Amino acid sequence: MPSLTNTQVAVIGAGPAGLALANVLRQRGIGCVLLEAKTREFIEGRPRAGFIEEWAVRALEGHGLAERLLREAQRHTAFEFRFEGARHLIGYGELTGNHHYVYPQTELVKDMLLAYVDKGGGDVRFGVRDVRLHGLESARPSVTYTDPVTGERQLIDCDFVAGCDGARGVSRAYVTENGGTFAGHDYGVGWLALLAQAPPSAETVVFGIHERGFAAHMARSAKVTRYYLQCTPGDDIEGWTDTRVWWELQARLALPGGELTEGPLIEKRILGMHNYVVAPMSYGRLHLAGESAHLIAPIGAKGMNLALYDAFLLADAYASHYVHGDASALSGYSETCLRRVWQYQEFSQWMSDVLHGPSAEPFLAGLAKARLRRLLTSRTARTAFAELYIGKDTGF
């Protein structure tokens, strides 16, 4: 017989969604066990997003999870488009009253693990294998997995399962195989993701819109800069030598008299630009959060923010169930989340059309340039764009 653990919520996945949820549940006295397929060292070193919207930081701060973030993170209130040889500053802080925090996801994961495991004594189990969910339509579902050390099967009896294990996890299939829908979209472009051991060449995020393809510059620290280059999906990484990379970056981003500061490239990855949404985000006693339920390409820097949005909303719903005996927040969880998800998906599509359009066929290039010129000349258009870009008015 498998070894048995009883708890209230079994949380699968120790990414931003799972860790935020587990921390809030522990703070509210709701029992949970956190399961993660990878090692702690792996998830603390996995490169991911770096831009956190202000509402998300305020929510993290309210739960005591933002102390180091607030102390160390840069704050951004503007970005620039580089288009037809000129720079165009978009001051979204002035337009919305909000800003971004630049804080790598790896650092936020470290902070939340420190709070949940090291300081809070939370129950987390790394390296678990062959995770399976059972009885999701019953009042007492369960999760089984194989212990990575002993090889023995383990059983967790619980009230609810939170599937926060991402695009490659097991949770999503339990929804899609039981009546849920999977809506996917491929942008038809790739991004070459780069980390350069070189100081930033601009004070803000820079989006380069160019006939050769999109490029971006994003500061990560005083000595490291994140770059992106549009490329062919499935391109051969070996063909992107350092010399070729820097030539393309200079061509697409540099302005006269303002060349980029070059340095060694310490990371190269090719990312396919695609999105998906699972609906509903619940099945029986299982609730999805983060990339288990939706994926947004890094075009609009929304993925981590949506994961946190799900986690805080789900934590509130569980608390309402346990503290007040009110199940309405849980029953409405999926519908509430999906309103924000689709808003962010639409923004991502709009950004893709503008950023990638000038390198497309002539008709799409003309549309992209018209949209961009409207944004650059109309304060009303800039304000509407800025509110979506910063994730304003999320309720947190």
VEXFIGU-804480 format. One line per 3 residues: number of its first residue (from 1); for each residue x, y, z of N, C-alpha, C. Coordinates in steps of 0.05 Angstrom, whole numbers. Layout:
! VEXFIGU-804480
NUM) X/Y/Z/X/Y/Z/X/Y/Z ~ ...
! end
This chain:
! VEXFIGU-804480
1) 17/-24/0/0/0/0/18/25/0 ~ 10/46/-15/26/70/-15/25/84/11 ~ 46/100/17/46/116/42/26/139/39
4) 11/144/60/-12/162/58/-6/189/72 ~ -14/211/59/-13/238/71/-41/250/67 ~ -51/263/88/-76/277/86/-71/307/87
7) -84/322/70/-81/351/70/-107/363/58 ~ -108/389/57/-132/402/45/-128/408/15 ~ -105/418/7/-100/424/-21/-73/412/-30
10) -74/396/-51/-49/386/-63/-43/405/-86 ~ -19/418/-85/-11/436/-106/11/423/-123 ~ 6/421/-148/25/407/-166/40/428/-183
13) 66/431/-179/82/449/-194/92/472/-176 ~ 119/477/-176/131/498/-159/142/520/-176 ~ 126/529/-196/132/553/-211/120/577/-196
16) 118/600/-209/106/624/-196/78/619/-186 ~ 61/606/-202/33/602/-193/32/583/-169 ~ 45/560/-170/44/541/-148/57/552/-123
19) 79/566/-125/92/577/-101/76/599/-89 ~ 65/617/-105/48/639/-94/24/627/-80 ~ 11/607/-92/-12/595/-80/-5/581/-54
22) 16/565/-54/24/551/-30/31/570/-7 ~ 45/591/-13/51/611/8/27/623/20 ~ 7/631/4/-17/644/14/-33/624/30
25) -36/599/20/-51/579/35/-38/574/63 ~ -12/572/63/2/567/89/-3/591/108 ~ -2/615/98/-7/639/114/-35/639/126
28) -54/628/111/-82/628/120/-90/603/135 ~ -70/587/141/-75/563/157/-89/541/142 ~ -87/541/116/-99/520/100/-77/500/92
31) -81/475/99/-61/455/95/-56/449/66 ~ -30/447/58/-24/440/30/2/425/28 ~ 4/409/7/29/395/1/36/403/-28
34) 61/412/-32/70/421/-58/88/400/-71 ~ 80/391/-95/95/371/-110/109/384/-134 ~ 134/377/-139/149/388/-161/166/366/-174
37) 164/364/-201/178/343/-215/208/348/-217 ~ 217/373/-216/246/380/-218/258/383/-191 ~ 284/386/-190/298/392/-165/296/421/-158
40) 301/427/-133/301/455/-125/322/471/-140 ~ 345/460/-144/367/473/-158/359/480/-186 ~ 344/462/-199/336/466/-227/317/489/-229
43) 296/489/-212/276/511/-215/286/538/-206 ~ 306/538/-188/318/563/-180/337/574/-201 ~ 345/558/-220/364/567/-241/352/569/-268
46) 326/563/-271/313/562/-297/307/590/-307 ~ 319/599/-330/314/626/-339/286/630/-350 ~ 274/651/-341/246/657/-350/243/688/-351
49) 218/697/-348/211/725/-351/224/743/-330 ~ 221/769/-335/234/788/-317/217/813/-311 ~ 194/816/-323/178/840/-319/153/833/-303
52) 150/847/-280/127/842/-263/110/868/-261 ~ 84/865/-266/67/889/-265/63/898/-237 ~ 57/924/-234/56/936/-207/35/923/-189
55) 11/917/-201/-10/905/-184/0/878/-173 ~ 16/863/-188/26/837/-179/45/841/-156 ~ 62/861/-158/82/867/-137/67/875/-112
58) 46/891/-114/30/899/-91/17/875/-77 ~ 8/856/-94/-4/832/-83/18/815/-68 ~ 41/812/-81/63/798/-68/71/812/-42
61) 72/838/-42/80/853/-18/60/849/4 ~ 34/848/-3/13/844/17/15/817/31 ~ 29/798/18/33/771/30/62/767/40
64) 77/789/42/104/787/53/123/774/34 ~ 119/775/8/135/760/-11/151/779/-29 ~ 152/804/-23/165/823/-41/187/840/-28
67) 197/831/-5/217/848/9/242/853/-8 ~ 254/831/-18/279/834/-34/272/847/-61 ~ 250/839/-72/242/851/-98/241/881/-96
70) 227/892/-76/224/920/-73/251/934/-67 ~ 268/919/-55/295/931/-49/313/931/-73 ~ 312/911/-90/332/908/-111/322/913/-140
73) 296/911/-145/286/912/-172/287/940/-184 ~ 294/942/-209/291/967/-224/262/973/-229 ~ 256/998/-232/228/1006/-238/228/1020/-266
76) 211/1010/-283/209/1022/-310/182/1036/-314 ~ 183/1059/-325/158/1075/-330/155/1081/-360 ~ 174/1072/-377/173/1079/-405/188/1058/-421
79) 181/1056/-446/197/1040/-465/198/1056/-491 ~ 214/1046/-510/215/1060/-535/212/1041/-559 ~ 198/1051/-579/199/1038/-605/221/1050/-622
82) 236/1034/-636/255/1044/-656/244/1036/-683 ~ 238/1056/-699/222/1052/-723/231/1072/-744 ~ 238/1062/-767/247/1079/-790/269/1099/-782
85) 288/1088/-767/312/1104/-760/309/1124/-738 ~ 286/1123/-723/282/1143/-702/272/1129/-677 ~ 275/1141/-654/265/1131/-629/240/1145/-620
88) 221/1130/-610/195/1140/-602/189/1130/-573 ~ 190/1148/-554/187/1141/-526/157/1139/-519 ~ 149/1117/-506/122/1114/-496/124/1115/-465
91) 115/1137/-453/117/1140/-424/91/1129/-411 ~ 90/1103/-408/65/1091/-398/61/1097/-368 ~ 82/1104/-353/79/1112/-325/63/1137/-323
94) 70/1157/-340/56/1182/-339/27/1179/-349 ~ 22/1160/-367/-5/1156/-378/-23/1141/-359 ~ -12/1123/-343/-28/1105/-326/-24/1109/-296
97) -1/1121/-288/5/1122/-260/17/1097/-249 ~ 24/1078/-266/35/1052/-257/62/1047/-271 ~ 77/1027/-261/102/1021/-272/107/991/-271
100) 128/982/-285/138/955/-283/161/952/-264 ~ 164/928/-253/188/921/-238/204/901/-255 ~ 230/906/-257/248/887/-271/261/869/-250
103) 252/844/-250/261/825/-229/259/797/-241 ~ 281/784/-246/280/758/-259/263/738/-244 ~ 248/722/-259/231/702/-247/246/683/-229
106) 271/677/-237/288/659/-220/291/670/-192 ~ 294/696/-190/297/709/-163/271/708/-147 ~ 248/712/-161/223/711/-147/217/682/-138
109) 224/662/-154/221/634/-146/238/629/-121 ~ 263/639/-120/280/635/-97/267/647/-72 ~ 256/672/-75/244/685/-53/220/670/-42
112) 204/659/-60/180/645/-51/186/618/-39 ~ 207/605/-50/216/580/-37/227/585/-10 ~ 242/606/-7/253/613/20/230/617/40
115) 210/632/31/187/637/49/171/612/56 ~ 166/595/36/149/572/40/164/549/54 ~ 188/544/45/203/520/55/220/527/79
118) 239/545/75/260/551/95/249/566/119 ~ 232/586/115/222/601/137/195/591/147 ~ 178/581/128/151/573/136/149/543/142
121) 169/527/136/167/498/141/146/484/125 ~ 140/495/102/119/483/85/128/456/74 ~ 109/439/68/113/412/58/117/413/28
124) 141/409/18/147/408/-11/163/383/-17 ~ 157/371/-39/170/346/-47/180/349/-76 ~ 206/350/-79/219/354/-105/224/327/-118
127) 227/329/-145/235/305/-160/215/283/-162 ~ 189/289/-157/169/268/-158/165/259/-186 ~ 157/233/-189/154/221/-216/126/209/-218
130) 117/207/-243/92/192/-250/69/202/-232 ~ 63/228/-233/41/239/-218/15/233/-231 ~ -4/224/-216/-31/217/-226/-52/228/-207
133) -75/236/-219/-97/247/-204/-120/228/-204 ~ -135/226/-182/-156/207/-179/-181/220/-166 ~ -204/210/-174/-229/218/-160/-234/248/-161
136) -229/261/-183/-231/291/-183/-260/300/-181 ~ -279/283/-187/-307/290/-185/-319/282/-158 ~ -303/270/-141/-312/262/-115/-307/284/-94
139) -317/280/-70/-312/300/-49/-284/298/-37 ~ -270/276/-43/-244/272/-32/-225/261/-53 ~ -215/278/-71/-196/268/-92/-169/260/-80
142) -152/250/-97/-125/242/-87/-105/245/-109 ~ -80/245/-101/-57/247/-119/-37/225/-112 ~ -28/210/-132/-7/191/-126/18/198/-143
145) 41/190/-132/67/196/-146/88/176/-136 ~ 110/175/-150/132/158/-142/154/174/-128 ~ 162/165/-105/183/179/-90/210/175/-105
148) 225/197/-110/249/195/-126/272/180/-111 ~ 270/178/-85/292/165/-69/286/136/-65 ~ 262/130/-55/256/102/-48/243/87/-71
151) 232/101/-91/218/88/-113/191/78/-105 ~ 181/85/-82/155/75/-72/133/95/-81 ~ 109/84/-84/86/101/-91/76/115/-65
154) 69/140/-68/59/157/-47/31/166/-54 ~ 14/169/-34/-14/177/-37/-20/201/-20 ~ -32/221/-33/-41/245/-19/-71/247/-22
157) -86/245/1/-115/249/1/-119/279/7 ~ -138/292/-7/-141/321/-4/-170/328/-11 ~ -176/354/-7/-202/365/-14/-202/375/-43
160) -179/387/-51/-176/400/-77/-148/395/-88 ~ -146/396/-115/-120/394/-128/-117/420/-145 ~ -94/433/-141/-87/457/-157/-66/449/-177
163) -73/449/-203/-54/441/-224/-38/465/-234 ~ -14/468/-224/3/491/-230/29/481/-244 ~ 28/459/-258/52/446/-268/58/452/-297
166) 47/473/-308/56/484/-333/47/468/-358 ~ 59/477/-381/52/466/-407/58/436/-410 ~ 79/427/-396/88/399/-399/79/382/-375
169) 63/393/-358/54/378/-335/31/359/-341 ~ 21/346/-320/0/326/-324/-28/337/-320 ~ -31/359/-306/-57/369/-297/-76/376/-320
172) -65/390/-340/-82/400/-361/-98/379/-375 ~ -86/355/-379/-100/334/-394/-126/325/-380 ~ -127/327/-353/-151/318/-338/-174/337/-344
175) -169/362/-352/-190/380/-361/-197/375/-390 ~ -178/375/-407/-183/373/-436/-195/345/-444 ~ -189/325/-428/-199/298/-434/-227/293/-421
178) -236/314/-407/-263/311/-394/-281/335/-401 ~ -280/342/-427/-299/362/-437/-287/390/-440 ~ -263/395/-431/-251/421/-434/-240/425/-462
181) -238/450/-471/-228/456/-497/-199/467/-496 ~ -184/462/-517/-157/473/-519/-156/490/-545 ~ -153/516/-541/-152/534/-564/-124/544/-567
184) -111/537/-589/-83/545/-593/-79/563/-617 ~ -57/578/-617/-51/596/-640/-21/597/-643 ~ -12/595/-668/17/597/-674/21/622/-690
187) 40/639/-681/45/664/-694/62/661/-720 ~ 73/637/-724/89/633/-748/116/646/-748 ~ 126/655/-725/152/667/-723/167/654/-700
190) 193/656/-700/210/648/-678/225/672/-666 ~ 233/669/-642/250/689/-629/276/676/-620 ~ 298/687/-627/324/679/-617/328/694/-590
193) 327/680/-568/330/692/-541/359/692/-534 ~ 370/715/-526/398/718/-521/403/731/-494 ~ 424/723/-480/434/738/-457/462/746/-463
196) 468/772/-461/494/782/-467/508/792/-442 ~ 532/784/-438/548/794/-416/559/821/-424 ~ 540/840/-424/546/867/-433/527/886/-420
199) 536/910/-412/518/929/-399/496/938/-419 ~ 473/946/-408/451/956/-425/460/980/-442 ~ 449/981/-466/455/1003/-485/433/1024/-485
202) 412/1021/-469/391/1040/-467/380/1039/-439 ~ 367/1060/-430/355/1061/-403/329/1047/-401 ~ 316/1041/-423/290/1029/-423/290/1004/-440
205) 267/990/-440/263/969/-459/261/981/-487 ~ 273/968/-507/272/978/-534/260/957/-552 ~ 240/964/-568/228/947/-588/236/957/-615
208) 252/942/-629/261/950/-656/243/938/-677 ~ 230/955/-693/211/947/-714/225/952/-741 ~ 231/931/-755/249/933/-778/240/913/-800
211) 246/921/-825/240/903/-847/255/877/-846 ~ 278/876/-832/293/851/-829/281/833/-808 ~ 263/844/-792/251/829/-770/253/844/-744
214) 237/836/-725/235/848/-698/261/843/-683 ~ 268/861/-665/289/857/-645/282/872/-620 ~ 293/864/-597/287/877/-572/312/877/-554
217) 313/897/-537/334/902/-517/320/905/-490 ~ 329/890/-470/317/891/-443/339/888/-423 ~ 343/908/-406/363/906/-385/356/884/-365
220) 376/869/-356/372/850/-335/387/858/-310 ~ 410/870/-313/426/880/-291/446/901/-303 ~ 463/911/-286/483/931/-296/503/918/-315
223) 505/891/-314/525/878/-331/514/858/-351 ~ 488/853/-350/475/833/-367/451/845/-381 ~ 448/839/-407/426/849/-423/412/826/-438
226) 386/826/-437/370/807/-452/364/819/-480 ~ 369/803/-501/362/811/-528/344/790/-541 ~ 327/798/-560/312/780/-576/315/788/-606
229) 316/768/-623/316/772/-652/295/754/-665 ~ 278/766/-681/260/749/-697/275/732/-716 ~ 266/706/-717/280/687/-735/259/668/-746
232) 268/650/-763/250/629/-774/244/609/-752 ~ 218/601/-749/212/580/-729/229/554/-735 ~ 240/542/-714/255/518/-718/282/523/-731
235) 291/548/-731/317/555/-743/340/539/-729 ~ 362/535/-743/385/521/-732/402/540/-715 ~ 403/535/-689/418/552/-671/447/554/-678
238) 458/533/-690/486/534/-698/492/554/-719 ~ 472/561/-735/476/582/-755/478/610/-745 ~ 470/613/-719/470/640/-707/497/644/-692
241) 518/649/-706/544/655/-693/542/682/-679 ~ 560/686/-660/561/712/-646/563/735/-665 ~ 580/732/-686/584/753/-705/558/760/-719
244) 543/739/-728/518/744/-742/498/757/-723 ~ 496/747/-698/477/758/-679/482/788/-675 ~ 506/796/-670/512/824/-664/507/841/-689
247) 513/830/-713/508/845/-737/478/851/-740 ~ 461/830/-735/432/834/-738/422/853/-716 ~ 432/850/-692/423/868/-670/430/897/-677
250) 454/902/-686/461/929/-693/444/940/-716 ~ 438/923/-736/422/931/-759/394/938/-751 ~ 382/923/-732/354/926/-726/349/945/-702
253) 369/950/-685/365/966/-661/381/991/-660 ~ 405/991/-670/423/1014/-667/413/1038/-683 ~ 417/1062/-672/412/1087/-686/438/1101/-693
256) 437/1120/-711/462/1134/-718/475/1146/-694 ~ 501/1140/-689/515/1150/-666/509/1135/-640 ~ 494/1114/-641/486/1100/-617/487/1070/-620
259) 511/1059/-626/514/1030/-629/510/1016/-602 ~ 502/991/-604/499/974/-580/526/967/-569 ~ 527/964/-542/551/954/-529/552/924/-531
262) 572/913/-544/573/884/-548/589/870/-526 ~ 584/844/-524/598/827/-504/593/798/-510 ~ 604/780/-494/600/751/-498/571/744/-495
265) 561/726/-512/534/716/-510/534/691/-493 ~ 521/692/-470/522/670/-451/497/652/-452 ~ 478/659/-469/455/642/-473/444/647/-501
268) 437/625/-515/423/627/-541/402/605/-541 ~ 377/613/-546/355/594/-548/336/604/-570 ~ 324/585/-584/303/593/-604/276/586/-592
271) 258/605/-591/232/602/-579/211/603/-602 ~ 192/584/-602/169/586/-620/148/604/-607 ~ 137/622/-623/117/641/-613/89/629/-617
274) 78/618/-595/51/607/-597/37/610/-570 ~ 11/611/-571/-7/615/-548/-27/592/-546 ~ -39/588/-522/-62/571/-520/-78/579/-495
277) -103/570/-495/-121/575/-473/-138/549/-469 ~ -139/540/-444/-156/517/-436/-180/528/-422 ~ -203/519/-431/-228/528/-418/-248/504/-416
280) -261/502/-392/-256/518/-368/-229/511/-355 ~ -222/527/-335/-197/522/-321/-202/504/-296 ~ -224/491/-295/-231/473/-273/-245/448/-283
283) -241/427/-269/-256/402/-273/-259/388/-246 ~ -284/387/-237/-289/375/-210/-274/390/-189 ~ -257/376/-174/-242/388/-152/-214/397/-161
286) -209/397/-188/-183/406/-199/-187/434/-210 ~ -168/452/-203/-167/479/-213/-139/484/-225 ~ -138/493/-250/-113/499/-263/-105/528/-257
289) -79/533/-257/-68/560/-254/-42/562/-269 ~ -37/586/-280/-12/590/-295/-12/575/-322 ~ 11/567/-331/14/555/-358/0/528/-361
292) -10/516/-340/-27/493/-343/-52/500/-358 ~ -61/525/-354/-86/534/-366/-83/552/-390 ~ -61/566/-392/-57/585/-414/-28/592/-418
295) -21/595/-442/7/603/-449/5/628/-466 ~ 22/647/-459/24/671/-475/53/675/-482 ~ 59/676/-508/86/681/-517/97/706/-505
298) 124/708/-502/135/731/-488/132/758/-502 ~ 116/759/-522/112/784/-538/103/807/-520 ~ 85/802/-501/75/824/-485/83/822/-456
301) 101/803/-449/111/800/-421/89/796/-401 ~ 70/778/-408/46/774/-391/46/747/-376 ~ 62/728/-384/59/701/-374/61/699/-344
304) 82/709/-332/86/707/-303/64/723/-288 ~ 56/745/-299/36/762/-287/9/748/-286 ~ 2/734/-308/-23/719/-307/-22/696/-288
307) 2/683/-286/4/661/-266/-1/671/-238 ~ 10/694/-231/6/705/-204/-23/713/-200 ~ -36/724/-221/-64/731/-220/-81/707/-213
310) -76/685/-228/-91/660/-222/-87/651/-193 ~ -61/651/-184/-55/641/-158/-69/656/-136 ~ -68/683/-137/-80/699/-116/-110/696/-116
313) -122/694/-140/-151/691/-142/-159/663/-131 ~ -144/642/-138/-150/616/-128/-146/614/-98 ~ -126/626/-87/-121/626/-58/-145/639/-44
316) -155/662/-55/-178/675/-43/-203/657/-44 ~ -206/642/-66/-229/624/-69/-228/601/-49 ~ -204/589/-46/-201/568/-26/-207/579/2
319) -196/603/8/-201/615/35/-230/620/39 ~ -244/629/19/-273/634/22/-288/608/28 ~ -279/587/15/-291/561/20/-287/551/48
322) -262/553/58/-255/542/84/-263/560/107 ~ -260/586/103/-265/605/125/-294/612/128 ~ -307/616/105/-335/626/105/-355/606/95
325) -346/583/86/-364/563/76/-378/571/50 ~ -365/589/35/-376/600/11/-362/589/-13 ~ -376/573/-30/-364/561/-53/-367/577/-79
328) -379/600/-77/-385/616/-102/-359/625/-116 ~ -339/632/-101/-314/641/-113/-300/619/-128 ~ -301/594/-117/-290/571/-131/-305/565/-156
331) -332/566/-154/-348/559/-178/-344/580/-200 ~ -338/605/-192/-334/626/-212/-305/632/-219 ~ -287/615/-208/-258/620/-212/-250/620/-241
334) -258/600/-256/-250/598/-284/-261/622/-300 ~ -286/628/-298/-297/650/-313/-283/677/-307 ~ -277/681/-281/-263/706/-274/-235/707/-286
337) -220/685/-284/-193/684/-295/-193/688/-325 ~ -211/675/-338/-211/675/-368/-216/703/-379 ~ -231/720/-365/-235/747/-375/-208/761/-378
340) -191/758/-357/-164/771/-358/-146/756/-378 ~ -148/730/-379/-132/715/-398/-137/724/-427 ~ -162/726/-435/-168/733/-462/-161/762/-468
343) -163/779/-448/-154/807/-452/-124/808/-458 ~ -109/793/-443/-80/792/-447/-73/778/-474 ~ -88/758/-481/-83/745/-507/-88/764/-530
346) -109/780/-528/-115/799/-549/-92/820/-551 ~ -82/829/-528/-60/848/-528/-36/836/-541 ~ -30/811/-535/-7/797/-547/-10/795/-577
349) -34/790/-587/-38/789/-616/-33/816/-629 ~ -43/837/-616/-40/864/-626/-10/871/-627 ~ 5/865/-606/33/870/-605/48/855/-627
352) 40/830/-631/53/814/-652/48/826/-679 ~ 24/835/-685/18/847/-711/36/872/-716 ~ 40/887/-695/56/912/-698/86/905/-700
355) 95/887/-682/124/882/-681/134/866/-705 ~ 118/846/-714/127/829/-735/117/837/-763 ~ 97/855/-763/85/862/-789/103/874/-810
358) 121/893/-803/138/905/-824/156/886/-838 ~ 161/862/-827/177/842/-841/160/822/-857 ~ 133/825/-856/115/807/-869/110/817/-898
361) 91/805/-911/84/813/-938/73/841/-939 ~ 74/855/-962/69/884/-962/43/893/-950 ~ 21/878/-953/-5/887/-942/-4/888/-912
364) 6/866/-899/8/865/-870/28/886/-860 ~ 49/891/-875/69/911/-867/56/939/-867 ~ 39/944/-886/25/970/-887/6/973/-863
367) -8/952/-856/-26/953/-833/-10/958/-807 ~ 12/944/-804/28/947/-780/38/976/-777 ~ 47/987/-798/58/1015/-797/35/1035/-791
370) 11/1030/-802/-11/1047/-796/-19/1046/-767 ~ -19/1022/-755/-26/1020/-727/-5/1034/-709 ~ 20/1030/-717/41/1042/-701/40/1073/-703
373) 35/1083/-726/34/1113/-729/10/1124/-713 ~ -12/1110/-713/-35/1119/-697/-28/1120/-667 ~ -13/1099/-658/-5/1098/-630/14/1121/-624
376) 32/1128/-642/52/1148/-637/41/1177/-639 ~ 18/1180/-652/7/1207/-656/-18/1213/-639 ~ -30/1193/-627/-55/1197/-612/-51/1191/-583
379) -55/1211/-565/-52/1206/-536/-74/1186/-527 ~ -98/1188/-538/-119/1169/-531/-111/1141/-537 ~ -99/1136/-561/-91/1110/-569/-68/1100/-551
382) -50/1118/-544/-27/1111/-526/-37/1103/-498 ~ -57/1118/-488/-67/1112/-462/-81/1085/-461 ~ -97/1079/-480/-111/1053/-481/-90/1030/-483
385) -70/1034/-500/-48/1015/-502/-33/1012/-476 ~ -27/1034/-463/-11/1033/-438/-25/1019/-416 ~ -52/1022/-414/-67/1008/-393/-66/978/-397
388) -66/968/-421/-63/940/-426/-34/931/-422 ~ -16/947/-430/13/940/-428/20/937/-398 ~ 9/953/-381/17/952/-352/-2/935/-336
391) -24/925/-348/-43/908/-333/-58/923/-313 ~ -67/947/-320/-80/965/-301/-108/954/-294 ~ -116/959/-269/-143/953/-259/-149/923/-259
394) -133/907/-247/-137/879/-245/-153/871/-220 ~ -156/890/-201/-171/883/-177/-152/876/-154 ~ -126/876/-158/-108/871/-136/-93/897/-130
! end
